[in-house]
Amino acid sequence: MTFEKYNELVDLLNKANYEYHVLDNATTLTDQQYDNYLKEIYEAESYHPEWKRDDSPTTKIGGVILDKFEKVTHNIPMMSLADVFNEDEIIHFDKVIKDEKINPQYVCELKIDGLSVSLKYEKGVLVSAATRGDGFIGENITNNVKTIKQVPLKLSKDIDIEVRGEIYMSKNTLKKLNEEREKNNEPLLKNCRNAAAGSIRQLDSSVAAKRNLEVWIYHLPNPEDYGIKTHHQALEFMKELGFRVNPNNKLVNNIDEVLKYIDDKGKIRPELPYDIDGVVIKLDNLKDHEKMGNTIRYPKWAVAYKFPAEEVLTVLTDIIFTVGRTGQITPNAVLEPVLVMGSTISRATLHNEDYVIAKDLKIGDTVSIRKAGDVIPEVVEAKIEKRKGNEKPFVMISECPICGTKLIKKEGQVDYYCPNINCPARSIEKFIHFSSKEAMDIDGLGDEIVEDFYNLGIIKNYPDFFKLFKHKELIMSQEGYGLKKINNILDAAENSKHNSLERLLFGLGIEGIGIKTAKIIAEKYHDIRSIYDASVEDLSSIKDIGPILANNIYNYFQKDKNRNTIEELIELGVNVEYKGKNKKFSDKVSGKKIVITGTLSIASRPFIKELLESYGAVMVESVSKKTDLVLVGTDPGSKYDKAKELGIKVLNDDEVTSLINELKEEN
């Protein structure tokens, strides 16, 4: 075969793939012709590996095998959406938008029950694919995503672009896979979402290729860079580039049309070839996105309506109590095992005493169960009409179920706590949290293993995670702990030493600190020792940290025991510095309240916001007397007029470019 013939066949098969998998049209090729041409391409590439194009259809077969997935930092965070569960909450969302003097149009989209993916292209060629992860850091799944037939390896235009979408498995694919697995006496895959998640995380890309995953593309993170004014235009733009965009997306004019869309799609939900768990509602006009802004976790210009979860009946056989890492006591329902949305449920949290009393739950009740948000098992209600008279009333315990210490109830709170800081249950939960994925991410250390190590006496404090090598023989003497398993754990512990500061801060379990807050603190102080001398006032001045949380942080770092633990971690080689970009604050912007309006030429608005925040700026959405600086691009809104009216300093597009270049030079 000549090189020209090879290129001709690659183009022919790529065209056929696009017609069939993206446009859902019949192709001019028969299955036999397609297979024969694919075989010719494969043979040509084996003889001439230098010929192989990045967009070759043979890439869809897979074959790359990895040891592990690399971490990927998202330049623009992959935010999740706030959930709403009923018509009143949807109407409230609409009211909040109208209160901002916005006359909204919305785009309604099906909420695909899969897993989010970010795709990056350079000069029109796919260069990377990553999972959402925690929104800031995901995993590199490029080799597996290349096997998905709807993912274009080359776009219709040679442009640099990032798009986001949802990977999923169709209902029919799951059915066929399970039929095959049943023949081979393999465990069945429980549902489409779990099957898709497990498939995309296969280290062998040829395995992922056989799972026939699919994708819908639904988001362009920086549409302004392409002169796009609305989300609907962004969807059309992505479709023109060759991406598969869901045909059920609809531009609507008011909230009544949103509600009708939800009703219509709810009715056809069972007939769709893929699982959906709701409807996403987004403001269409991108200037309205800017006006509404974002919280630290969610955009305020979009919500996800979740369909009511499937409910099934089972029996509440017992209520048991567990102790969390803070000592919080939680009642839990023990249930007769029942299948709910593809998963067998035998336990569900009952949150606290007030929750159980409000639902009038008794041991022996027939209860309805559902998955809240289609994920978390939840007891909905007791079926009182089914009571037989022998049910046992709920009684809240007064002593810790683990150590026997008398429980306390903090003033103004509904939860009971075990005050014994040495309670074994508190310690185990604390260590499970420290090694968890969002904290230190010590891969291989599941809950049961941490509990085993605690009971063996080899994990008594946080530094012990990095001394496990001293106990290698003891661990290997236990049933189920082979050489490979313990070596993987030791390697994972060693690798976790290189994590950025925010993971350690989160892992320490300081009351009230989640991973997002930990990142804010890490960005502010950069080194954990810098937090030692931070006052409550200093901490309270940080965005999104109130006085209660500031006191918690201050009190934690004032205790010698906690400082000694941190110093021991440092001696063991654990990183205590923030590894994010642009760690050095600049006097030019640090502490200044800055507003952006209009489209700036140097970069997308989310990127500029993140960049300026990393230099210490406080980014705000509206102009007031307290605003220090307004950055103005093309097509600015009313914020520009207000800035002039209040006499606030304004930088035009060229001045913004100069400012950002100066900040980069400083660092």
N, C-alpha and C positions, 0 to 999 in steps of 0.2 A: 504493500500500500504506500502511496506517496503522501507526503506531508499535506498537500493540497486536498487529497481525498479524505484524509483524517479530519481536517478542519471542516470539510463539507458535512461529514457524518455527525460530528459533534454539534454543529449548528442545527442540523436536521432533527436530531433527537432532543435537543434543548427546546426547539420549537414545538415538538410533539408533547413534551412534558408540560410546557406552559399551557398549551391548548387543553390538555386533558385534566391536569391537576389544579390549575389556577382558574381558567375560564370555564371549566367543566363542560367542554365541548368535545365532540368526537374528533379524532385525528385522522389524517389521511393514511396513516400507517396501520397495518394489521399487527396484532400481538406478535405473530411469528416474524414479521419484518423487523419490528422493533428489537426483538431478542437477537436476531441475526446481526443487525447493525451494531448492537451493543457489544456482542461477542467480538466483532471485527475491531471495534475501538479498543477493547480490552487487550486483544492480542497485539495491536499496533503499539500500545503504550508499554507492553511488556518487552517488546523488541527495541522500542525507542522511548525510554522514560523521559528523555529531554523534550519530547513532543507534548507531554501531558499538560493540558490546560487546567487552570484553576476551576473552570466551570465545566469540566468534563463530566458527562453523566455517570461515568464509572465511580465518581466520588459518592454517589448515592448508595453504592453497595456497601460502603464502609470498609473496615479492615484495620484501621489504626487502633493499637492497644496502648493504653496509658497505665502508669503506676498509680496516679491519683489526679484529681482535678486541681488546676492552678487557681489561685484567687485573682479576681478582676475587680478593680475599683471603677465604679460608674462615675464618669465626669459630671453627668447630670443625674442626681439621685432618682431611683425608681420608686416613686411614692405609691402608697396604696390608697384606696378610696374609703371614705366614711360610709358605713352601712346604714340604710334605713329599712324599716320592716313593715310599714303600713302606709295607707293613703295620707293620713294626717301628717306623717313625717315628710312625705314628698311635698305636700302643700306648704309645709313650713319652710322647706328648702327653697321653694319658689318665692315665698314671701320675703325671706332674707335677701334674695337677689333683687327683688323689686324695691325693697327698702333702700337699696343703693342706687335708685333711680335708673335701673336697667330695664329695658323692655325686651325680655329674653326670647330668643329662639333656642331650641335645644336639639341636640342630636341624641337619639335613643339607639342603644346597641345591646345586643344579647351579651350577657355575662357568661362567657364560656368557662366551664368547670375544668380547668387545666392548670398549667403553670406558666408564669410569665417568662419572656425571653427578650433580650436586647440583641439586635443584629447591627453590626457596623460594617460599612462598605467604604472602600477607598477607590476612587476613580471607577466606581460602579462594580467593583469586585468584592465579594464577601471576604472579610478578613478576620472577624471574630463574632462569637455568639456567647452570651453569658446569662446565667440565671439571675433572678432578682436578688437572692440572698437576703440580707437585712436592709436592702434598699440602697446601701452605700457600697457594699462589697458582695459580689456574687462569685460564681464558679464558671470557669472557662469550659463550655460544652461545644466548642466549635466543630470538632470532628463528628459528633453525633448529630448536630443540627444540619450539617451538610448532607446527611442521608435522608432528610425529610424532603419529599418530592416537591412540596409547594414552596420551599425556600429557594428563591433564585440565587444562583451562584454568581450571576452577572446581571446587572440591571440594563434597562433600555437606554440609560444615559450614563456617561462616565462622570459621576459626581460622588463627592464624599457625603455620606449621610448615615444617620443612626435611626432605626425604627424599632418599635416595640410591639409585641404581640403575645398570643397565647398558644402554647403547644398543647395538643390534646390527643386522645385516642377515641376513635369512633366506637359507637356501641357495637357495630357489626364486627369490627376488628377484635374487640375484646371477646366477643362470643366465639369467633374462630380460634383465637389464641387459647381460650379455656378448653375448647373441644380437643385441641391438640395436646394440651397439658394433661387433660384427663386421661387420654390414651396412654401417655407416658408416665402415668402415676405421679405427676408433679402437682404441687399445691396450686389451687386456682387463684387467679388474680381477682381481687375483691370488687373493684370498681374501676371505671375509666380513668379517673383522676390519679389514683394510686398507681395504676398500671403505667400511665404516661410518665409520672414522676420517676418511677423505678426504671423505665426504659431509657429515659434521657440521661440517667446517671450511670449507665453501663460503661465500664472502662474499655470494653471492646466495642468499637463502633459498628462492627458487622452485626452484633446482637441487636443494637438499637435499630439498624436498618431493617431487620426482619420484623420489627414491631409495627411497621406502617404508621408511624406518627404523622399528624397533620398540624397545620398552623393557620391561624387568622392574624392578620396584622391590623392594629387598631390605633396606634399612637405615633406621632412625630414629635419628639421632645423640643425641637427648636424650629418651628414652622416659619417664624419671622425671617430666618436666614434665607428662605427661598421665596420671599415676597408673598407669603400666604397670609390671608386675613382671617380665615375661619377654620374651625375644625373640620367642617364638611369638605372644604376645599383641600385640606390636608389629606383626607381619606381618598379623594379623587386623584390627587397628585401621586400618592403612594401606589394606587392602582395602575396609573399610567406607567410607573417605573417597573411594573411587573410583579408587584406584591399581591397576595391573595387577601382581599378585603371582603368582609362578610356582606352578602347582598341584603341581609335583613336590617342593616343600619338605615335609620330614617331621620330626616330633618323635619322637625315639627314646630308649630308656631306658638303653642301655649301649653300650660300644664294640663288642660283637659285632654289634649292630644297625647301627652305623655301617658296619662292614666289609661287611655284607650289602647295605646301601644302595649302597655304592660298586660292589660286584660287579654288582648289578642294573642300575644306571644305565650302567655300562661296557658291558653287553651291548646296551642299547637306544640307545647313543650314535649309531651310524650312522643310525638311523631317525628321530631327532629332526629337526624342521624347521630347527633352528639349531645352530650349532657350540658345543660345550662342551669345555673342556680340563681339567676336573676336578670335584671336589666340595668345597664349603666346609663345614667342621664348626665349629659355634659352641655354646658353653655357653648353655643356655637361660635360667637364672636370672640376673637382672641384678645381684643381690648377689654372685653368684659372679664376674661381670665385675669388680666392684670389688675383690674379694679377690685375683684374679689380677693385675690391673693391666696396664700396658703397658710396652713398651720404648720407646725414642725413635722407632722406626719401626713397630712392630707391636703389636697387642693380644696379650696372652698367653692370652686366653680363646677364641681361634679360630685355625684353620689352614686352608690350602688344599691339599688333596691333588691332585697333578697326575697325570693319566693318563700312562702310558708313551708317549713320543713315537713317531711313525711312523719306521721305519728303512728306508733304501734303500741299495743298493750302488752304488759308483762306484770310480774308480781314483785313487789318490794319485800325481799326476804329478810333484810336486816339493815340497820344503820350503824356504821362503824365510824370511828374518829381517827383522824391523822393529824400529825404535828408538822407544821412547815418550818422552814429555816429561821423564821423570825419568832417561832414559838406559837404562831396562830393555830388554833384548833379548828379543824374543818370536819363537819359531819358528811359522810359519804353514803350514798345508796348502794346496797348490794342487791342486784337484780337477777331474776331468772334470765339466763342468757337469751338474747333476742336479736334477730337480724334487722338492722336499721340502715337503709341506703348503702347496702353492700358490706357493712361492718357488723361483727357480733359485739353487742354491748352487754356488759355484766356489771359495770360500775358507772356511777355518775355523781358529781359533786353536788352537795346540797348547801354549800356556801356557809351558812351560819344558822344559829338557833332561830332567829326571827324568820328566816326563809322557810324553814320546816314548819313552824307554827302557822305562818300565813297560808301555806298550802294544805294545812291540816293533814299531814302525812302520818300514817300509822304503819307499823311493821305488819305485813300480811296483806296490805292494800293491793288491789289491782290499779296500776298506774299507767298513764300514757307517757311514752318516751319519744323524743325526737332529737335530731342533731341541730343545735343552735348554730345558725350560719352554715348549715350542712356539714359541720365539722365536730363540734363539741357535744357530747351526750348530755341531755337535759331532761329532768323529770318535769313534765308539764303540769299534771294534776293527778289527784287521786280520784278514781271512779267510785264515788261514795255509794252510788246505787248498787254496786257489786259487793259491798261489805256483808260479811256473814255473822259478825258479832264477836269473833274470836281474835280480832286484830289487837295488837299491843300499842299503847300510846307511846309517843316519842318522849324520852327523858334526856335532857342535856346533862352531860357528865360534869362533875365538880373537880375531878382530879385528872392530871395528865395521864393518858393511857399508857405512856412509856415509862415515866420515872415516878409517877404517883404524887408529884408536887401539886398543891392546891392551885387551881386556875384563878386568874384575875381577869377582870373586864375593865378596860381603860375607859375613863370618863368620856361620854359622848360618842362611844363606838359600839358597834354591835358584836364584835368578835371577842372571844375568850382567848387568853394566852397562857402558855406555860412560862412562868418567869425564870425557870431554872436554865441559866445560860449553858450549863454543862449537860443538859438533857441529851441523851444519845440521838434521839430523833432529830433534834434541831441541828446537831452536828452533821449527821448524815445528809440532811437536806441542804445544808450550807455547802458541803463539799460537792454534792451533785450539781448544785448551781455553779460553783467555781469552775468545774470542768466542762460545763454545758457548751453547746455550739455557739451561742451568742456571747458567752463569756470567754474563757481561755481556749475553748474549742479543742480539747484534748480528745482526738478521735479514738474511738474504741473503748473509752471509759463510760459505759452505760451505767444506769442507776444501780443495777444489781452488782456490778463489779466494784463500784465505789463503796457500796455497803459491805461487800466481802472484804475489801481492803481495810475498811474502818474496823470491822469485827476482828480482823487479824492483828489490829494494832499498828498497822504500817502507815495509815493516814490519820494523823491526830491534829494537824494544822496545815495551812496552805503550802508552806515550803516542802512538806512531805511528798507532794506530787512530783517534785523534781529530785527526790532521793529514792525513788522506787527501785533504781538499779541496785541499791544496797540489799534489797530483799528479793532478788530474782529467784534464788533457789527456793525460798519459802513459798513464793507465789506458784512456782512450777510444781511444787509438791501437792498443790490443791487440785482436786478433780476439775477438769475442763480447761486448765491453763497450760497449753503447750508452748514450746519455744517460740514458734512463729507469732502466736497471739501476744505473748508478753513483750517480744521485741517490737511489735507494732505499737504497743502502748508506750513503751519507753521512747521510741522514735517520735511519737505524737507529742509526748510531754516535752521532749527536747525542742521540737519545732515550735511549740506554743510559746516558748521563751521569747520569740521574736515578734509576738503580737504588738500592735500599737497600744498605747496607754489606755484608751477608752475601754478595751476589753478587760484589762486588769481591774480598772475602777468598777466596772459593772460586776465582775466576778467577786469582788470583795464583799458584796452583799450589803452595802450601806443602805439603810432604810430609805426608800423613796427614789433611789437612783435606778432608772432604766437605761437601756443601751443608748438611747438618743441623748438623754441628759448627760451620761458619761462622756459622750463625744463632745458635747458643748463645753464641759469642764476641761477635757483634755485639750481642746483647741485654745482655751483661755490660758491655761497654765503650762502646757507643753511638757512639764516634768513633774512627777508625783511629789518630789520634795518641795516644789514651789507651793504646793497646797498646804504644807505643814503650818505655815504662818499666815494663811489667808484668814481674815476676820469674817465674822458673820455679815458685816456690812459689805465687805468686798464680794462675798459670795452672793448676797442678795441682789447686788447690782447687775449680775449676769442675766441675760435674757432667759426667760422661762424658769428661773430659779427663785422661788418665793422664800419668805422668812423661815418657814418650818423646815423645808429641805436644806436651807443654808445652815440652820442649827444642827441638823443631823450630820451634815458633812463636817462642820467645825468640830462637833463633839467627837466624831470618829477619829479624826486626825490628832486630837489633843491627848488621846489615850496612849500611854507609853507602850502598852501591850500591842496595839495595832501598828505603831511606828516600828517596833522591834520586828514584827512579822514582815513588814515591807522591806526593812533593811536586810533581813535574812534572804528574802526573795531576790534582792539586788545582788547580794553576794553569790547567789546560785546562778546568776546570769540572766535573770528575768528582765526584759526590757521595761523601763518605766517612763519612756518618752513617747510623745505623740508623733506618729509617722505620717500624718496628713501633709497636704501640700502647704507651702507658704506659711511656715510656723511663726515667722517673725512679724510682729505687729508693726505698723507704720504710724508715725505721728500725723501723717497726712489724712488718715481716715479713722484711726483707732478711736472708738467711743463716739464717733459722730453718727447722727441719725441721717440716713441717706435714702432718697426716693429716686426710682427710675421711671421715666415716662417716655413713650415712643420707642422706635426701633434703633438700636445702636449698631454701627457698622463693624466694630471690632470683634464682637462675639454675641452669642445669644444672651438674653436677659437672665435665665437661670444660672448660666456660667458666670456672668459678671457678679450677680448677687453672691454666689458661693465664694468667688475670688475675694471680693471686698470683705465679706464676713471673716475670711481666713486671715485678713490683715487687721481685724479688730473692729470693723465697721458694724453698725447696728442698722440693718436694712428694714425699712418700714414701708407700708403700702400707701399711706395717705399723707398729704402735706399739712403741717400745722406750724404754729409759732415755734415749736420745739425742734422742727426739722433744721438740720445744719446745711444740707447740700441737696440739690436736685440735678440729676443727670438727664439731659434732654436729647433724644434722638429724633429721627424723622417721624412725622405724624404724631406729635405729642398730644395728650389729652388735656383735660381741665386742670390737671395737677400743675402744668406749666404756668397757666394763667394765675393760679392761686399763689404759686411761688413768687411771681412778679409782684402780685398784690401785696404780699407780706414782706417783700424785700429780701427774700432768701437767696443765697448765692446759687447761681445756675451755671453748669458747665455744658457747653454744646458738644456735638459729636466728636469734633477734633480734639477738644480739651479733655474729653473722657479718654480718648485713645492715648493721649500724652500722659494722663494720670496713671493709667494701667501700666504703660511701659515703664514709667518711673518707679512704680511699686515693684515691678519684676526686677528692675535693675538693683533696687535696694536689697532684695533678698537673694 
